[in-house]
Amino acid sequence: MSDGRFTLSLGSGEKPNKHVVSRGWPAVDIRHEMLAESVEAIRARWNGDYVTNRRKHITVENARILSMLDETPGLAVAVNGEQSIESPSSTRRT
């Protein structure tokens, strides 16, 4: 699955194993928005520059990756069901 040494794997989580934070757990559509914004913020930093992202759910101020790799790491996104594979066109990559 990983041709390189590292693949970052992300998912939106699900209530059965994440509700222990004692603050409730967002609905699936909100979690998908949060995941899409997170992927966007992570990808923006892979160019090595300082980047600020201010979105609906995720805000990162003036952040950068200090030790850049020679190649961009792989990114795997976990999905479960039809709603999970539908993504906003702004974050969809082919």
C-alpha positions as CSV (number, residue, x, y, z in Angstrom):
1,M,0.0,0.0,0.0
2,S,2.9,2.4,0.7
3,D,5.7,2.7,-1.9
4,G,7.5,5.0,0.5
5,R,8.4,4.9,4.1
6,F,5.3,6.8,5.3
7,T,1.7,7.1,4.4
8,L,-0.6,9.4,6.4
9,S,-4.0,7.8,7.0
10,L,-7.0,9.9,7.9
11,G,-10.7,9.3,8.5
12,S,-13.7,11.1,9.9
13,G,-14.2,8.8,12.8
14,E,-17.4,7.3,14.1
15,K,-19.4,7.7,17.2
16,P,-19.0,4.2,18.8
17,N,-15.3,4.7,19.4
18,K,-14.9,8.5,19.5
19,H,-17.7,9.7,21.8
20,V,-15.6,9.4,24.9
21,V,-14.5,13.0,24.6
22,S,-17.5,14.0,26.7
23,R,-18.5,16.8,24.4
24,G,-20.8,15.0,22.0
25,W,-19.9,14.0,18.5
26,P,-20.6,15.8,15.3
27,A,-23.0,14.4,12.7
28,V,-21.4,12.6,9.8
29,D,-21.8,15.5,7.3
30,I,-20.0,17.8,9.7
31,R,-17.2,15.2,10.3
32,H,-16.8,14.9,6.5
33,E,-16.5,18.7,6.2
34,M,-13.9,18.7,9.0
35,L,-11.9,15.9,7.3
36,A,-12.0,17.7,3.9
37,E,-10.7,20.9,5.5
38,S,-8.0,18.9,7.4
39,V,-6.8,17.3,4.2
40,E,-6.7,20.7,2.5
41,A,-4.7,22.2,5.3
42,I,-2.2,19.3,5.3
43,R,-1.6,19.4,1.6
44,A,-1.1,23.2,1.7
45,R,1.9,22.7,4.0
46,W,3.6,20.1,1.8
47,N,5.2,22.9,-0.4
48,G,7.4,24.0,2.5
49,D,6.1,27.5,2.8
50,Y,4.3,29.1,5.8
51,V,0.6,28.8,5.3
52,T,-2.5,30.1,7.1
53,N,-5.8,28.3,6.6
54,R,-9.0,29.7,8.0
55,R,-12.0,27.5,7.2
56,K,-15.3,26.8,8.8
57,H,-14.0,24.1,11.1
58,I,-10.2,24.2,10.9
59,T,-7.9,27.1,11.5
60,V,-4.1,26.9,11.3
61,E,-2.1,30.1,11.6
62,N,1.3,30.6,9.9
63,A,2.3,26.9,10.0
64,R,5.0,25.1,8.0
65,I,6.7,21.8,7.9
66,L,10.3,22.3,9.0
67,S,11.8,19.1,7.8
68,M,10.6,18.5,4.3
69,L,10.9,15.1,2.7
70,D,12.3,14.6,-0.8
71,E,8.9,13.3,-1.9
72,T,5.5,14.2,-0.7
73,P,4.1,11.5,1.6
74,G,1.2,9.3,0.5
75,L,-2.2,10.2,1.9
76,A,-4.8,7.5,2.5
77,V,-8.4,8.5,3.5
78,A,-10.6,5.9,5.0
79,V,-14.3,5.7,3.9
80,N,-17.3,3.7,4.8
81,G,-20.5,3.9,2.8
82,E,-21.8,6.0,-0.1
83,Q,-21.9,9.3,1.8
84,S,-18.2,8.9,2.7
85,I,-17.0,8.7,-0.9
86,E,-18.9,11.8,-1.9
87,S,-16.6,14.8,-1.5
88,P,-16.8,18.5,-2.2
89,S,-15.4,19.3,-5.7
90,S,-12.8,21.7,-4.2
91,T,-11.1,18.8,-2.4
92,R,-11.6,16.0,-4.9
93,R,-8.4,14.8,-6.6
94,T,-7.9,12.4,-9.4
